[in-house]
Amino acid sequence: MDIASSLSQEVTQLHADICSALADPRRILLLYALSEHPYTVNDLAATIGISQPATSRHLKLLRERGLVNAERQGMNVEYSLSDTRLIEALNLLRAVMRDSINHRASLVGESTV
């Protein structure tokens, strides 16, 4: 298998597993909350400000993609981040986005001079 084909397969898998899971901003907020400490569904719903059923649906998808872990604690299930590198990656993407916005703003500023 050549490098281009291997890269193509990896990118396809990345998109299927991770990028699509991050496509909803509420799921990203859930990941940031879970980076602080484990939460139950109800606590996460209150923290993020979305309904408990919506929180459960988002967590189910994140769990299926391997981005969060679920562990039963008595009557509750506690969710935790599966890999802290996710937050590092999200922070890098946010920095790239901020730089891009600043660059575009400077181009707009230059064109009005």
C-alpha positions in Angstrom: 0.0 0.0 0.0 1.5 3.4 -0.9 1.7 6.4 1.4 -1.1 8.3 -0.3 -3.5 5.4 0.0 -2.6 4.8 3.6 -3.0 8.5 4.4 -6.4 8.5 2.6 -7.6 5.6 4.7 -6.4 7.3 7.9 -8.1 10.6 7.0 -11.3 8.7 6.2 -11.2 6.9 9.5 -10.4 10.2 11.3 -13.4 11.8 9.8 -15.7 8.9 10.6 -14.5 8.5 14.2 -13.5 11.9 15.5 -14.4 14.7 13.2 -18.1 13.7 12.9 -18.2 13.4 16.7 -16.9 17.0 17.0 -19.4 18.3 14.4 -21.8 19.5 17.1 -20.5 22.4 19.3 -22.4 20.9 22.3 -20.3 17.8 22.1 -17.2 19.9 22.2 -18.5 21.7 25.3 -19.2 18.3 26.9 -15.6 17.3 26.2 -14.2 20.5 27.7 -16.4 20.0 30.8 -15.2 16.4 31.1 -11.6 17.5 30.9 -12.2 19.2 34.3 -13.5 16.0 36.1 -16.0 13.2 35.7 -19.7 14.1 35.6 -23.0 12.3 35.6 -25.5 13.0 32.8 -27.6 15.3 35.0 -24.6 17.3 36.2 -23.3 17.7 32.6 -26.7 18.8 31.4 -26.8 21.5 34.1 -23.2 22.6 33.4 -23.7 22.9 29.6 -27.3 24.1 29.8 -28.9 21.5 27.6 -31.6 18.9 28.4 -30.8 15.6 30.0 -32.1 13.6 27.0 -30.0 15.7 24.6 -26.9 15.3 26.9 -27.5 11.5 26.9 -27.7 11.3 23.1 -24.5 13.3 22.7 -22.7 11.2 25.3 -23.8 8.0 23.6 -22.2 9.1 20.4 -19.0 10.3 22.1 -18.8 6.9 23.9 -19.4 4.9 20.7 -16.5 6.8 19.1 -14.3 6.2 22.1 -13.9 9.8 23.1 -15.5 9.4 26.6 -15.6 6.6 29.1 -18.7 5.6 31.1 -18.4 4.0 34.5 -21.3 2.9 36.8 -21.1 4.5 40.2 -24.0 3.0 42.2 -27.2 4.3 40.6 -25.4 6.8 38.3 -23.1 6.5 35.4 -20.1 8.8 35.5 -18.5 10.0 32.3 -14.9 11.0 31.8 -12.7 12.0 29.0 -10.9 9.1 27.4 -7.8 11.0 26.2 -6.6 14.4 27.3 -4.9 14.9 24.0 -8.4 15.6 22.6 -8.5 18.9 24.6 -4.9 19.7 23.4 -6.1 19.2 19.8 -9.2 21.3 20.3 -7.1 24.1 21.8 -4.7 24.0 18.9 -7.7 24.2 16.5 -9.1 27.1 18.4 -5.7 28.9 18.2 -5.6 28.3 14.4 -9.2 29.6 14.1 -8.3 32.8 16.2 -5.2 33.4 14.1 -7.3 33.0 10.9 -9.9 35.4 12.1 -7.2 37.9 13.1 -5.6 37.6 9.7 -8.9 38.1 7.8 -9.6 41.1 10.0 -6.2 42.6 9.2 -6.9 42.1 5.5 -10.2 43.9 5.8 -8.5 46.7 7.7 -5.9 47.0 4.9 -8.5 47.2 2.2 -10.3 50.1 3.8 -7.1 52.2 4.1 
